[in-house]
Amino acid sequence: MNRWQQNQHIASVVGLIGGALGVVAGLIQATLGSHIPHWSGHKAAPVALGLLTILLSAISVLSAVALRSEVTPGRRLAAAAGLLVPGSLCFSTGGALWYLPGLLLFTGGVYAVIAGDAARTRQVVARMWWHLLVSVLGGFELLMAVSAGPTMTIAVGVLGGVALVVAPSLPAWRIRLVLLLIGTVPFAILTWWSVATPVLAVLALAIGLSTLRPRAPDEFGATETPVLMATEPSRGADSTRS
């Protein structure tokens, strides 16, 4: 196992532990948050925030599981975002309960970022940072949804936020377009009286539409030779020529 593989393995293990602890923190927030305000952050809606913490932690668990196998640079960075975005957002949902899960998810996300050739990583980030920004905006929509008011509005906002978070990592542009529309239009209509949510919807939709171009094979495509093994064929070819 080379250094890149070791870093990705560490990212996967640490991310799984952090995500699992995050689920536990969300359960505690949802069930006992009002009884332990010093630990849960004195939240006005501990149940909703606890459920949101569980949802974001589940995304981080799936991201960590994705890192258990060989992945392309784009998918590796998408998984890193799946650790870093929940790790950041849930500091505002879980209070002190999130300190340990958040630290672990941050650590896992950093190891996922460095689990590859630095030059290739920079190239992919230069092409894909708009996609990652859509996922970040989806995380902010999730936070907005928790305080959106009626249950229906909260549910639509959470569904829309999740749609925006996962949309950039999907290969089919038609599916991404559908998720972009689900993640922006319904919640913006239901909260038309607000300023922040329609602005976020316009930004996410504008940025997301600009990412619907055909992707290069090494972004999120599964057919590319994984970055962890990218140097092996060239060495083999060199030895054959010699």
GUDRENTI-192076 format. One record per residue (C-alpha): residue in one letter; chain; x, y, z. Coordinates in steps of 0.05 Angstrom, whole numbers, plus 5000, padded with zeros to 4 digits. Layout:
<r><r>A</r><c>A</c><px>X</px><py>Y</py><pz>Z</pz></r>
...
//
This chain:
<r><r>M</r><c>A</c><px>5000</px><py>5000</py><pz>5000</pz></r>
<r><r>N</r><c>A</c><px>5032</px><py>5066</py><pz>4978</pz></r>
<r><r>R</r><c>A</c><px>5026</px><py>5133</py><pz>5013</pz></r>
<r><r>W</r><c>A</c><px>4966</px><py>5156</py><pz>4973</pz></r>
<r><r>Q</r><c>A</c><px>4929</px><py>5092</py><pz>4988</pz></r>
<r><r>Q</r><c>A</c><px>4946</px><py>5098</py><pz>5062</pz></r>
<r><r>N</r><c>A</c><px>4919</px><py>5169</py><pz>5064</pz></r>
<r><r>Q</r><c>A</c><px>4854</px><py>5147</py><pz>5030</pz></r>
<r><r>H</r><c>A</c><px>4847</px><py>5089</py><pz>5078</pz></r>
<r><r>I</r><c>A</c><px>4857</px><py>5135</py><pz>5138</pz></r>
<r><r>A</r><c>A</c><px>4805</px><py>5183</py><pz>5108</pz></r>
<r><r>S</r><c>A</c><px>4755</px><py>5126</py><pz>5101</pz></r>
<r><r>V</r><c>A</c><px>4765</px><py>5098</py><pz>5171</pz></r>
<r><r>V</r><c>A</c><px>4766</px><py>5166</py><pz>5206</pz></r>
<r><r>G</r><c>A</c><px>4706</px><py>5189</py><pz>5165</pz></r>
<r><r>L</r><c>A</c><px>4666</px><py>5127</py><pz>5183</pz></r>
<r><r>I</r><c>A</c><px>4680</px><py>5137</py><pz>5257</pz></r>
<r><r>G</r><c>A</c><px>4663</px><py>5211</py><pz>5253</pz></r>
<r><r>G</r><c>A</c><px>4600</px><py>5198</py><pz>5214</pz></r>
<r><r>A</r><c>A</c><px>4577</px><py>5144</py><pz>5262</pz></r>
<r><r>L</r><c>A</c><px>4590</px><py>5189</py><pz>5322</pz></r>
<r><r>G</r><c>A</c><px>4553</px><py>5244</py><pz>5285</pz></r>
<r><r>V</r><c>A</c><px>4492</px><py>5200</py><pz>5279</pz></r>
<r><r>V</r><c>A</c><px>4495</px><py>5187</py><pz>5354</pz></r>
<r><r>A</r><c>A</c><px>4503</px><py>5262</py><pz>5367</pz></r>
<r><r>G</r><c>A</c><px>4442</px><py>5275</py><pz>5324</pz></r>
<r><r>L</r><c>A</c><px>4401</px><py>5223</py><pz>5362</pz></r>
<r><r>I</r><c>A</c><px>4421</px><py>5255</py><pz>5428</pz></r>
<r><r>Q</r><c>A</c><px>4404</px><py>5324</py><pz>5402</pz></r>
<r><r>A</r><c>A</c><px>4336</px><py>5302</py><pz>5377</pz></r>
<r><r>T</r><c>A</c><px>4316</px><py>5264</py><pz>5439</pz></r>
<r><r>L</r><c>A</c><px>4352</px><py>5298</py><pz>5497</pz></r>
<r><r>G</r><c>A</c><px>4374</px><py>5365</py><pz>5468</pz></r>
<r><r>S</r><c>A</c><px>4324</px><py>5406</py><pz>5508</pz></r>
<r><r>H</r><c>A</c><px>4347</px><py>5372</py><pz>5573</pz></r>
<r><r>I</r><c>A</c><px>4422</px><py>5383</py><pz>5561</pz></r>
<r><r>P</r><c>A</c><px>4425</px><py>5453</py><pz>5531</pz></r>
<r><r>H</r><c>A</c><px>4498</px><py>5463</py><pz>5551</pz></r>
<r><r>W</r><c>A</c><px>4517</px><py>5404</py><pz>5508</pz></r>
<r><r>S</r><c>A</c><px>4467</px><py>5415</py><pz>5452</pz></r>
<r><r>G</r><c>A</c><px>4480</px><py>5489</py><pz>5441</pz></r>
<r><r>H</r><c>A</c><px>4417</px><py>5518</py><pz>5471</pz></r>
<r><r>K</r><c>A</c><px>4379</px><py>5506</py><pz>5407</pz></r>
<r><r>A</r><c>A</c><px>4306</px><py>5528</py><pz>5399</pz></r>
<r><r>A</r><c>A</c><px>4289</px><py>5468</py><pz>5354</pz></r>
<r><r>P</r><c>A</c><px>4332</px><py>5410</py><pz>5379</pz></r>
<r><r>V</r><c>A</c><px>4289</px><py>5357</py><pz>5346</pz></r>
<r><r>A</r><c>A</c><px>4294</px><py>5386</py><pz>5276</pz></r>
<r><r>L</r><c>A</c><px>4367</px><py>5402</py><pz>5284</pz></r>
<r><r>G</r><c>A</c><px>4381</px><py>5333</py><pz>5311</pz></r>
<r><r>L</r><c>A</c><px>4347</px><py>5301</py><pz>5251</pz></r>
<r><r>L</r><c>A</c><px>4386</px><py>5346</py><pz>5204</pz></r>
<r><r>T</r><c>A</c><px>4450</px><py>5326</py><pz>5240</pz></r>
<r><r>I</r><c>A</c><px>4433</px><py>5253</py><pz>5229</pz></r>
<r><r>L</r><c>A</c><px>4420</px><py>5266</py><pz>5155</pz></r>
<r><r>L</r><c>A</c><px>4485</px><py>5302</py><pz>5144</pz></r>
<r><r>S</r><c>A</c><px>4523</px><py>5249</py><pz>5184</pz></r>
<r><r>A</r><c>A</c><px>4493</px><py>5196</py><pz>5139</pz></r>
<r><r>I</r><c>A</c><px>4520</px><py>5233</py><pz>5078</pz></r>
<r><r>S</r><c>A</c><px>4589</px><py>5234</py><pz>5111</pz></r>
<r><r>V</r><c>A</c><px>4584</px><py>5159</py><pz>5124</pz></r>
<r><r>L</r><c>A</c><px>4567</px><py>5145</py><pz>5051</pz></r>
<r><r>S</r><c>A</c><px>4625</px><py>5189</py><pz>5030</pz></r>
<r><r>A</r><c>A</c><px>4672</px><py>5151</py><pz>5075</pz></r>
<r><r>V</r><c>A</c><px>4647</px><py>5085</py><pz>5048</pz></r>
<r><r>A</r><c>A</c><px>4661</px><py>5110</py><pz>4977</pz></r>
<r><r>L</r><c>A</c><px>4734</px><py>5120</py><pz>4997</pz></r>
<r><r>R</r><c>A</c><px>4742</px><py>5046</py><pz>5014</pz></r>
<r><r>S</r><c>A</c><px>4752</px><py>5030</py><pz>4940</pz></r>
<r><r>E</r><c>A</c><px>4795</px><py>5059</py><pz>4885</pz></r>
<r><r>V</r><c>A</c><px>4765</px><py>5123</py><pz>4859</pz></r>
<r><r>T</r><c>A</c><px>4780</px><py>5176</py><pz>4807</pz></r>
<r><r>P</r><c>A</c><px>4807</px><py>5244</py><pz>4829</pz></r>
<r><r>G</r><c>A</c><px>4738</px><py>5276</py><pz>4820</pz></r>
<r><r>R</r><c>A</c><px>4702</px><py>5224</py><pz>4861</pz></r>
<r><r>R</r><c>A</c><px>4755</px><py>5228</py><pz>4915</pz></r>
<r><r>L</r><c>A</c><px>4746</px><py>5303</py><pz>4921</pz></r>
<r><r>A</r><c>A</c><px>4671</px><py>5295</py><pz>4920</pz></r>
<r><r>A</r><c>A</c><px>4678</px><py>5246</py><pz>4978</pz></r>
<r><r>A</r><c>A</c><px>4724</px><py>5296</py><pz>5014</pz></r>
<r><r>A</r><c>A</c><px>4669</px><py>5349</py><pz>5006</pz></r>
<r><r>G</r><c>A</c><px>4620</px><py>5298</py><pz>5034</pz></r>
<r><r>L</r><c>A</c><px>4663</px><py>5296</py><pz>5097</pz></r>
<r><r>L</r><c>A</c><px>4682</px><py>5370</py><pz>5102</pz></r>
<r><r>V</r><c>A</c><px>4614</px><py>5401</py><pz>5087</pz></r>
<r><r>P</r><c>A</c><px>4575</px><py>5362</py><pz>5141</pz></r>
<r><r>G</r><c>A</c><px>4634</px><py>5370</py><pz>5188</pz></r>
<r><r>S</r><c>A</c><px>4629</px><py>5445</py><pz>5181</pz></r>
<r><r>L</r><c>A</c><px>4553</px><py>5454</py><pz>5180</pz></r>
<r><r>C</r><c>A</c><px>4538</px><py>5411</py><pz>5240</pz></r>
<r><r>F</r><c>A</c><px>4577</px><py>5455</py><pz>5287</pz></r>
<r><r>S</r><c>A</c><px>4516</px><py>5500</py><pz>5282</pz></r>
<r><r>T</r><c>A</c><px>4467</px><py>5443</py><pz>5294</pz></r>
<r><r>G</r><c>A</c><px>4498</px><py>5399</py><pz>5347</pz></r>
<r><r>G</r><c>A</c><px>4533</px><py>5446</py><pz>5395</pz></r>
<r><r>A</r><c>A</c><px>4586</px><py>5413</py><pz>5438</pz></r>
<r><r>L</r><c>A</c><px>4559</px><py>5345</py><pz>5418</pz></r>
<r><r>W</r><c>A</c><px>4591</px><py>5356</py><pz>5350</pz></r>
<r><r>Y</r><c>A</c><px>4661</px><py>5374</py><pz>5373</pz></r>
<r><r>L</r><c>A</c><px>4689</px><py>5303</py><pz>5367</pz></r>
<r><r>P</r><c>A</c><px>4651</px><py>5282</py><pz>5304</pz></r>
<r><r>G</r><c>A</c><px>4667</px><py>5348</py><pz>5271</pz></r>
<r><r>L</r><c>A</c><px>4741</px><py>5341</py><pz>5286</pz></r>
<r><r>L</r><c>A</c><px>4742</px><py>5270</py><pz>5258</pz></r>
<r><r>L</r><c>A</c><px>4705</px><py>5290</py><pz>5195</pz></r>
<r><r>F</r><c>A</c><px>4752</px><py>5348</py><pz>5184</pz></r>
<r><r>T</r><c>A</c><px>4811</px><py>5302</py><pz>5192</pz></r>
<r><r>G</r><c>A</c><px>4782</px><py>5251</py><pz>5145</pz></r>
<r><r>G</r><c>A</c><px>4766</px><py>5305</py><pz>5094</pz></r>
<r><r>V</r><c>A</c><px>4837</px><py>5331</py><pz>5095</pz></r>
<r><r>Y</r><c>A</c><px>4867</px><py>5262</py><pz>5086</pz></r>
<r><r>A</r><c>A</c><px>4819</px><py>5250</py><pz>5028</pz></r>
<r><r>V</r><c>A</c><px>4843</px><py>5314</py><pz>4994</pz></r>
<r><r>I</r><c>A</c><px>4917</px><py>5296</py><pz>5000</pz></r>
<r><r>A</r><c>A</c><px>4905</px><py>5223</py><pz>4979</pz></r>
<r><r>G</r><c>A</c><px>4930</px><py>5235</py><pz>4909</pz></r>
<r><r>D</r><c>A</c><px>4979</px><py>5271</py><pz>4865</pz></r>
<r><r>A</r><c>A</c><px>4979</px><py>5345</py><pz>4884</pz></r>
<r><r>A</r><c>A</c><px>4984</px><py>5369</py><pz>4813</pz></r>
<r><r>R</r><c>A</c><px>4925</px><py>5326</py><pz>4790</pz></r>
<r><r>T</r><c>A</c><px>4885</px><py>5348</py><pz>4850</pz></r>
<r><r>R</r><c>A</c><px>4896</px><py>5421</py><pz>4833</pz></r>
<r><r>Q</r><c>A</c><px>4875</px><py>5408</py><pz>4761</pz></r>
<r><r>V</r><c>A</c><px>4810</px><py>5375</py><pz>4782</pz></r>
<r><r>V</r><c>A</c><px>4795</px><py>5429</py><pz>4834</pz></r>
<r><r>A</r><c>A</c><px>4806</px><py>5482</py><pz>4781</pz></r>
<r><r>R</r><c>A</c><px>4753</px><py>5449</py><pz>4737</pz></r>
<r><r>M</r><c>A</c><px>4706</px><py>5426</py><pz>4792</pz></r>
<r><r>W</r><c>A</c><px>4703</px><py>5480</py><pz>4844</pz></r>
<r><r>W</r><c>A</c><px>4637</px><py>5506</py><pz>4816</pz></r>
<r><r>H</r><c>A</c><px>4608</px><py>5437</py><pz>4827</pz></r>
<r><r>L</r><c>A</c><px>4633</px><py>5437</py><pz>4899</pz></r>
<r><r>L</r><c>A</c><px>4604</px><py>5506</py><pz>4910</pz></r>
<r><r>V</r><c>A</c><px>4535</px><py>5479</py><pz>4891</pz></r>
<r><r>S</r><c>A</c><px>4542</px><py>5426</py><pz>4945</pz></r>
<r><r>V</r><c>A</c><px>4561</px><py>5480</py><pz>4996</pz></r>
<r><r>L</r><c>A</c><px>4500</px><py>5521</py><pz>4977</pz></r>
<r><r>G</r><c>A</c><px>4458</px><py>5459</py><pz>4987</pz></r>
<r><r>G</r><c>A</c><px>4486</px><py>5454</py><pz>5058</pz></r>
<r><r>F</r><c>A</c><px>4465</px><py>5526</py><pz>5072</pz></r>
<r><r>E</r><c>A</c><px>4396</px><py>5510</py><pz>5046</pz></r>
<r><r>L</r><c>A</c><px>4391</px><py>5453</py><pz>5095</pz></r>
<r><r>L</r><c>A</c><px>4407</px><py>5502</py><pz>5152</pz></r>
<r><r>M</r><c>A</c><px>4355</px><py>5551</py><pz>5126</pz></r>
<r><r>A</r><c>A</c><px>4303</px><py>5496</py><pz>5121</pz></r>
<r><r>V</r><c>A</c><px>4306</px><py>5479</py><pz>5195</pz></r>
<r><r>S</r><c>A</c><px>4279</px><py>5548</py><pz>5214</pz></r>
<r><r>A</r><c>A</c><px>4233</px><py>5555</py><pz>5154</pz></r>
<r><r>G</r><c>A</c><px>4169</px><py>5548</py><pz>5195</pz></r>
<r><r>P</r><c>A</c><px>4114</px><py>5497</py><pz>5175</pz></r>
<r><r>T</r><c>A</c><px>4131</px><py>5424</py><pz>5171</pz></r>
<r><r>M</r><c>A</c><px>4118</px><py>5422</py><pz>5096</pz></r>
<r><r>T</r><c>A</c><px>4165</px><py>5480</py><pz>5083</pz></r>
<r><r>I</r><c>A</c><px>4219</px><py>5447</py><pz>5126</pz></r>
<r><r>A</r><c>A</c><px>4211</px><py>5381</py><pz>5089</pz></r>
<r><r>V</r><c>A</c><px>4215</px><py>5415</py><pz>5021</pz></r>
<r><r>G</r><c>A</c><px>4277</px><py>5454</py><pz>5042</pz></r>
<r><r>V</r><c>A</c><px>4312</px><py>5392</py><pz>5069</pz></r>
<r><r>L</r><c>A</c><px>4296</px><py>5353</py><pz>5006</pz></r>
<r><r>G</r><c>A</c><px>4321</px><py>5411</py><pz>4964</pz></r>
<r><r>G</r><c>A</c><px>4385</px><py>5418</py><pz>5004</pz></r>
<r><r>V</r><c>A</c><px>4401</px><py>5344</py><pz>4998</pz></r>
<r><r>A</r><c>A</c><px>4387</px><py>5348</py><pz>4923</pz></r>
<r><r>L</r><c>A</c><px>4437</px><py>5405</py><pz>4915</pz></r>
<r><r>V</r><c>A</c><px>4489</px><py>5370</py><pz>4959</pz></r>
<r><r>V</r><c>A</c><px>4489</px><py>5306</py><pz>4917</pz></r>
<r><r>A</r><c>A</c><px>4474</px><py>5334</py><pz>4848</pz></r>
<r><r>P</r><c>A</c><px>4546</px><py>5353</py><pz>4828</pz></r>
<r><r>S</r><c>A</c><px>4572</px><py>5282</py><pz>4841</pz></r>
<r><r>L</r><c>A</c><px>4524</px><py>5248</py><pz>4792</pz></r>
<r><r>P</r><c>A</c><px>4549</px><py>5232</py><pz>4722</pz></r>
<r><r>A</r><c>A</c><px>4485</px><py>5241</py><pz>4682</pz></r>
<r><r>W</r><c>A</c><px>4471</px><py>5314</py><pz>4666</pz></r>
<r><r>R</r><c>A</c><px>4396</px><py>5304</py><pz>4660</pz></r>
<r><r>I</r><c>A</c><px>4393</px><py>5277</py><pz>4731</pz></r>
<r><r>R</r><c>A</c><px>4435</px><py>5335</py><pz>4756</pz></r>
<r><r>L</r><c>A</c><px>4387</px><py>5384</py><pz>4721</pz></r>
<r><r>V</r><c>A</c><px>4327</px><py>5352</py><pz>4754</pz></r>
<r><r>L</r><c>A</c><px>4361</px><py>5354</py><pz>4823</pz></r>
<r><r>L</r><c>A</c><px>4381</px><py>5427</py><pz>4812</pz></r>
<r><r>L</r><c>A</c><px>4308</px><py>5445</py><pz>4798</pz></r>
<r><r>I</r><c>A</c><px>4284</px><py>5405</py><pz>4858</pz></r>
<r><r>G</r><c>A</c><px>4337</px><py>5438</py><pz>4901</pz></r>
<r><r>T</r><c>A</c><px>4321</px><py>5509</py><pz>4882</pz></r>
<r><r>V</r><c>A</c><px>4251</px><py>5523</py><pz>4854</pz></r>
<r><r>P</r><c>A</c><px>4203</px><py>5493</py><pz>4906</pz></r>
<r><r>F</r><c>A</c><px>4237</px><py>5521</py><pz>4968</pz></r>
<r><r>A</r><c>A</c><px>4245</px><py>5589</py><pz>4937</pz></r>
<r><r>I</r><c>A</c><px>4171</px><py>5591</py><pz>4919</pz></r>
<r><r>L</r><c>A</c><px>4150</px><py>5570</py><pz>4989</pz></r>
<r><r>T</r><c>A</c><px>4195</px><py>5622</py><pz>5021</pz></r>
<r><r>W</r><c>A</c><px>4185</px><py>5678</py><pz>4969</pz></r>
<r><r>W</r><c>A</c><px>4177</px><py>5729</py><pz>5024</pz></r>
<r><r>S</r><c>A</c><px>4248</px><py>5718</py><pz>5046</pz></r>
<r><r>V</r><c>A</c><px>4309</px><py>5749</py><pz>5014</pz></r>
<r><r>A</r><c>A</c><px>4362</px><py>5697</py><pz>5030</pz></r>
<r><r>T</r><c>A</c><px>4328</px><py>5635</py><pz>5002</pz></r>
<r><r>P</r><c>A</c><px>4309</px><py>5663</py><pz>4933</pz></r>
<r><r>V</r><c>A</c><px>4379</px><py>5692</py><pz>4926</pz></r>
<r><r>L</r><c>A</c><px>4410</px><py>5625</py><pz>4945</pz></r>
<r><r>A</r><c>A</c><px>4364</px><py>5591</py><pz>4895</pz></r>
<r><r>V</r><c>A</c><px>4384</px><py>5638</py><pz>4839</pz></r>
<r><r>L</r><c>A</c><px>4458</px><py>5629</py><pz>4855</pz></r>
<r><r>A</r><c>A</c><px>4454</px><py>5553</py><pz>4860</pz></r>
<r><r>L</r><c>A</c><px>4413</px><py>5547</py><pz>4796</pz></r>
<r><r>A</r><c>A</c><px>4458</px><py>5595</py><pz>4757</pz></r>
<r><r>I</r><c>A</c><px>4522</px><py>5560</py><pz>4780</pz></r>
<r><r>G</r><c>A</c><px>4492</px><py>5491</py><pz>4773</pz></r>
<r><r>L</r><c>A</c><px>4468</px><py>5503</py><pz>4702</pz></r>
<r><r>S</r><c>A</c><px>4538</px><py>5525</py><pz>4683</pz></r>
<r><r>T</r><c>A</c><px>4565</px><py>5457</py><pz>4705</pz></r>
<r><r>L</r><c>A</c><px>4520</px><py>5416</py><pz>4660</pz></r>
<r><r>R</r><c>A</c><px>4572</px><py>5414</py><pz>4605</pz></r>
<r><r>P</r><c>A</c><px>4600</px><py>5345</py><pz>4585</pz></r>
<r><r>R</r><c>A</c><px>4652</px><py>5322</py><pz>4636</pz></r>
<r><r>A</r><c>A</c><px>4723</px><py>5301</py><pz>4623</pz></r>
<r><r>P</r><c>A</c><px>4735</px><py>5227</py><pz>4639</pz></r>
<r><r>D</r><c>A</c><px>4778</px><py>5243</py><pz>4700</pz></r>
<r><r>E</r><c>A</c><px>4726</px><py>5286</py><pz>4736</pz></r>
<r><r>F</r><c>A</c><px>4673</px><py>5238</py><pz>4762</pz></r>
<r><r>G</r><c>A</c><px>4673</px><py>5184</py><pz>4709</pz></r>
<r><r>A</r><c>A</c><px>4684</px><py>5113</py><pz>4731</pz></r>
<r><r>T</r><c>A</c><px>4723</px><py>5093</py><pz>4669</pz></r>
<r><r>E</r><c>A</c><px>4787</px><py>5130</py><pz>4685</pz></r>
<r><r>T</r><c>A</c><px>4847</px><py>5093</py><pz>4713</pz></r>
<r><r>P</r><c>A</c><px>4844</px><py>5110</py><pz>4788</pz></r>
<r><r>V</r><c>A</c><px>4894</px><py>5162</py><pz>4811</pz></r>
<r><r>L</r><c>A</c><px>4922</px><py>5113</py><pz>4862</pz></r>
<r><r>M</r><c>A</c><px>4944</px><py>5067</py><pz>4806</pz></r>
<r><r>A</r><c>A</c><px>4960</px><py>5119</py><pz>4753</pz></r>
<r><r>T</r><c>A</c><px>5035</px><py>5111</py><pz>4757</pz></r>
<r><r>E</r><c>A</c><px>5036</px><py>5035</py><pz>4750</pz></r>
<r><r>P</r><c>A</c><px>5018</px><py>5028</py><pz>4675</pz></r>
<r><r>S</r><c>A</c><px>5072</px><py>5079</py><pz>4656</pz></r>
<r><r>R</r><c>A</c><px>5125</px><py>5041</py><pz>4694</pz></r>
<r><r>G</r><c>A</c><px>5103</px><py>4976</py><pz>4661</pz></r>
<r><r>A</r><c>A</c><px>5104</px><py>5008</py><pz>4592</pz></r>
<r><r>D</r><c>A</c><px>5173</px><py>5036</py><pz>4605</pz></r>
<r><r>S</r><c>A</c><px>5200</px><py>4968</py><pz>4625</pz></r>
<r><r>T</r><c>A</c><px>5169</px><py>4936</py><pz>4563</pz></r>
<r><r>R</r><c>A</c><px>5201</px><py>4987</py><pz>4517</pz></r>
<r><r>S</r><c>A</c><px>5268</px><py>4977</py><pz>4550</pz></r>
//
